[in-house]
Amino acid sequence: MTATPAVESFQTGFTIGPDVLVEATGDADVRAAVREAAARGLSVAVHATGHGLPGPVEGGTLISTRRMDAVQIDPVRRTARIGAGATWGRVAGAAATHGLAPLNGSAPGVGAVSYTLGGGLGILAREFGYAADHVRSLDVVTADGVLRHVTPDSEPDLFWGLRGGGHRLGVVTALETGLVAVERLYGGSIAFDGATAPEVLRRYLEWTRTVPETCTSSLAALCYPDMPQLPEPLRGRYVVSVRVASTGTARDGEALVAPLRAIGPALSDSLREMPYGESPTIHSDPPLPHAYYGEGLMLGGLDAGTAAGVLELTGPEAPAMTVVQLNHLGGALASPPSPGNAVPYRDARFLLRLLSPLQGTDVTAARALFARVAARTARHHLGRALNFSFGGGGHPETGRDFHGPGTRERLAGLVSRYDPASLFGGAYGVSRDAR
């Protein structure tokens, strides 16, 4: 166990200044750090790979688990045992050698464990559900400094709460999760000029009502900066794109996306059959650390008029540069696993994600813009997305709407039971790694 003076983070927009920084290398380090923090009356936060933020940390103890990155694949049982600091890229690479894939998100640099604790909305989510639905067991150090091996049989209540409840119940040092037999997929992105945004959005919403559960997709809208490293067709333009991932054959995929290609001339089109290892190219998330502020709104539905209003608020004339992403939900996401877990809002039809880079934009301006978007979509709101509230989201003072009432009360009971002194912070802390 070592202490270092600096905290490396993918999210550079918020201060991370703990009194004590612990670079854990194993379970024993985590147990010692939790016990020492409890004895000194210090709060505890967790930082995995750095692709995210453990809340604005000022004081207390911050446990970094990035060195605990072991990955073990059992090809017979189709499972992966994942250390707290392992990234999805590492897990996917190890699984691919056995013709298997994890239920990872769009960015390979995200911490697999943190992502899963917050639910885990993956690129194949409509077919296979949330990543949290596939967890078999977890190793967690609770506020009493005890390392617990949590399964549906050993501690069913804790097993329920850790899968979807975020980091509030302890420090998860490893988990075992199921893998799926996927080696190839059909997917990519098709981009259109932003001048056609309302039509693209309308046609996309119509298309989502026709696709099978084997198709997971999202629509994104953003003003690309005029930078030489960007492809010429996108540079300096307002662009609306649809991203697709489907486990069907190439022939099925071509038929599936035909209505999208019929929308009109595309600025770019990367839709194709690909090895699963190339799936990060579908979204092409930025790999370098940067400052950003974000929010995620779970919506029970969405009409074309309201959606067009969102793009109007966040488009080229917006006071703060904003990346908008609309994820199509439903399918397997709507079906809870057995045994159940704390993943909320399974009746949501869409997830509306808002993200503003903070270079040249302050948090106050971004927050005000997000509030206007929330007001425009209010009649569809179910709650907020735990894994997509970056830097506190629009409600830094509360996490009440990360879960619905029944789930919230049950989680509160678990907090009272496992962390009565609130060592791990507020009632429903924000998950650290998101995409």
PyMOL commands that set and color helices and strands:
alter all, ss='L'
color gray80, all
select helices_A, chain A and resi 27-40+88-96+112-117+125-128+131-134+156-162+194-208+250-261+276-281+304-314+331-334+363-376+378-380+386-388+390-392+400-402+405-418
alter helices_A, ss='H'
color red, helices_A
select strands_A, chain A and resi 16-17+20-23+44-47+57-58+61-64+71-74+79-83+135-141+147-150+171-178+184-193+215-223+238-246+268-269+272-275+292-299+323-328+350-357+381-384
alter strands_A, ss='S'
color yellow, strands_A
deselect
rebuild
show_as cartoon
